[in-house]
Amino acid sequence: MRMLDGLSSGLTQFARDTGRSDLEAVISTGSTAITPESWAYAEAYLDEDHIVGRARQRAAEVGAVPVGRGAGAALRMLAAALGARTVVEVGTGCGVSGLYLLSGMRADGVLTSVDIESEHQRLAREAFTEANVPANRTRLIAGPALEVLPRLTDGAYDLVFCDGDKTEYSDYLQQALRLLRPGGLVAFDNALWHDRVADSAQRDPDTVAIRELVRLVREDDHLVPALLPVGDGLLAAVKRPD
C-alpha cells in the first residue's frame, strides 16, 4: 500500500501546483489509483528473454540495479517508435537496459554506453556478446558521465537514457538537450524513486535531485514530457523541433 500512499501524496501536490482546491478536483479528471495487483500485472505483461534474465542476475551479483521489466519494455518501444539509430545511455545496468534499447533500435543502430564502473561495462559486453550483438553496434566508454557526455557530438542522437548518479540528473538533462536532434527523446529511470519523490516529507539528496529534475522537465517549453508509472518511474520527454 506504500505505492498508493505515495500516489495520493503526488496527486495532492499536483492539485496544489495546478491551483486546485483539493484532491477531489484532480481525481475528477479521471485519475484512478492503480492497485498493486494491476501494477504487477503490467510489469509482467511482456516476457523477459533468458539472455536479459541472465544479465539481470549478473547485475544483482555485483550490486547493480538495472531497469525493471516494465521500464525496459517502455524503452524498447520508444526506441522503435523513434526508429532510433543513435542512442546514448548513462549507466549500463550490466547490459540489461542496453539489450532492451538495442532490440528496439534499427538494425544498423549504435548504442553508446557510458559507465564509471568498469566491471559493469565488462558484464554488459558479456551480455551483448551472448545476444549476438555485432561489435560495431555498441560503443562502451568508461568514465564519469559529466566528463564523457560533453565530448559527444551536438544534435547527433535520437535517444538519451539516464540511469546514473541521481544527484547529477539535472546536469544530464542539460547534456541531453544538447545531444538530441529535434524530435529526439530523453528518458530517466527511477523518476519516482521508491515512492519518495511524491512524498514531500522526503528530503534526502537523491529524492530532492529527482524532484528538481521532474520540475525542470515539466517547465521546459522545449520538451513534451510524460511521467510513466512503470518500474520505479520513467520520466520521458520529446525535444520539440526548433
N, C-alpha and C positions, 0 to 999 in steps of 0.2 A: 504493500500500500504506500510505501515511501514515494514511488514514482507518481502516484496520483496526488499525494500531498504536494509534491514539487510542481506538478502541473497546475494545481489550484493556485499555488503562490504565484506562478508565472502568469496566469490569467488575471489575477488581481493586479499585478504590476502593470500588465498590458492595459487594463482598464484605467489605471492612473495615468499611464503615458498618453493615452488617447483621449483623456478628459472625461471618461465615463464616470458616472457617479458610483457604481458598484459593480460587483462581479456579474450580476444578472444581466447587465447591459451587454457584456461580452458574450455570455452564454446564449443570449437571444439571437446572435448572428448565426447560430447553428453549430457552434463548437461543442464537441462532446468528449468527455474524458475517456480515453481508451483504457480498457481493463488490462491487467497483467496477462490474462489468457490470450487476448487478441494481439497484444504486443508480441508475445512468444510465438503465436501462430504466424505473424507477419515475418518475424526473424527467421523462422524455419521454412518459409514459403518455397524457397529455392534450395535444392540440394547443393552442398559444397563438395566438389570432387576430391578424390583421395590425395591428389598432389597438393592442393591448397590445405587440406586437413593435415598432411604431414608437415607442411611449412608452419602451420599454426602450432603444432605440437613442438617443433624445434624452437619456435619463438617463446613458448611457455618455459621451456627448459633453461633458457638464458635470461628469463625475466622480462622479455619484451611483451608489449600489449598491442597487437595489431588491430586493425579494424574488425568489427564484428561482421557476421554474415549479412545482415540487412544493409549495413553501410557499404560493404563490399559490392553487393548486388546493385546498389544505387550508383556507385562509382562506375561499374561496368556499363550500366545503362546510359549514364551521362556521357561517357567516352564514346559509346556507339552513336548516340544522338548527335554528337558533335562531328562524327566522322574523324575523331582525333588522330592526328599523325604525329604530333609533338606534345609530349606530356612531361611535366616535372613533378616529382613527389619529394617532400621533405619528411624523412623517416621511412625506412624501408619496411618496417614491420616484419623483418626477416623474410621478405618476399611475398607475404600474404596480399597486401594492397597492390603490389606490382603485378601479381598474377591476375587479379581482378581487372586492373586497368588495361593490361595487355590484351586480355580476352575481349575487351570492348573496342579497342583501338583498331585502326586499319591494319591490314596485313603487313604494310610497309612502315608502320608507325614505330617511333623510337621513344623509349621511356628513359628519362634522365632521373636517377635516384640519388638523393643526397642524404648522407647519414654520418653522424660524428662517431658512431660505433662501428669499428672495422669488423667485429665479429658478426654483427647484424648484416652487414653487407656480404660477408662470406656466405652466410646462410641463405641470403637472398639469391646470390649467384647459384648456389646449390639447387634452390627451388626452380630457378629459371632453366637450368640445365636439365633437371628432371622432367620439366614440362616441354622439353624440346624447343625452347625459345631460341631462335638464331642469335648468335653472339652480337651481331650488328644491330639488334633491336633494343639493346639495353646499354646504358652508359652509367656506371656507378662511380660516384665521386665522393671520396671520403673528406670530411671536414665539417666545421660549424656552418650551418645553413646561411648565416648572415655574412659569412666570408665567401661562400660559394655562389649564392644567388646573384650578387652584384656583377659577377663575371659572365653571366649568361646573357644572351642577345635580346635586346628590346623587341617586343612585339612578335616574338618568334614562336610562341607556344599557344596551343589550343586549350590546355587544361593545366592548372596548377593545384596539386593536392597537398595539404599541410597536415602533418601528424607528428610534429616535433615538440620542442620546448614550448609549453603553453604560455609562459610569460613573454615569449617572442612573437606570439601570433599577430599582433598589430603590425610588427615590423615585416613579417612575412606577407601581410596583406599589401603593404606598400610595394614590396618587391614584385608581388604577383601582378599588381596593376600595371607595372612597367613591362613585365614579361609577356603578358597576354595580348594576343591580337584582339581587335574589336570583334565582339561576339564570342570570345573565349570565356572560360568558366574557371572560377576559383572555388575550392571546397576545403572545409576544415573539419577534421574529426574531433570528437569529444566536445561538441558545442553545447551539450547540456551538462557535462562534467559530473556524472554520478548524481544527478538531480540537484546539484549545488547552485548552478547558475540561476535557477528560478527562485531560489530561497535567498531573499535579501539579507538574511542574518549571516550568511556565509561570506567571510571576508578574507579567506586565505589568498595568497598571491596568485595561484593558478586560476581560482574562480574569478577573482577581480579582473584578471587579464582577459579571460574569455568573455566575461560580461562586457568589458570595454570593446572587444572585437565585435561582438554582436551589435553593439550600439553604432560603431563606426560603419559597419556594412549597411545597417538599416538606414543610416542618414546620408550615405553617399549617393548622390543623384546619378552618378555614372554606373551604378550597379542595379541589377534587378535580382533581389535576394529571396531565398526561402530557407526557413529553418526546419529541417526534416527530422521527425522523431524516430529515426532508425538507429539501431545500435545505441551508442552513447550520445547521439545527436550529430547530425551532419548539416553544417551551415554551407549552403551553396549560393553562388551569385554569378550572374552573367554580366560581363563588361559590355555596356551599351556601345554601339557603333558611334564613332565621332560625329 
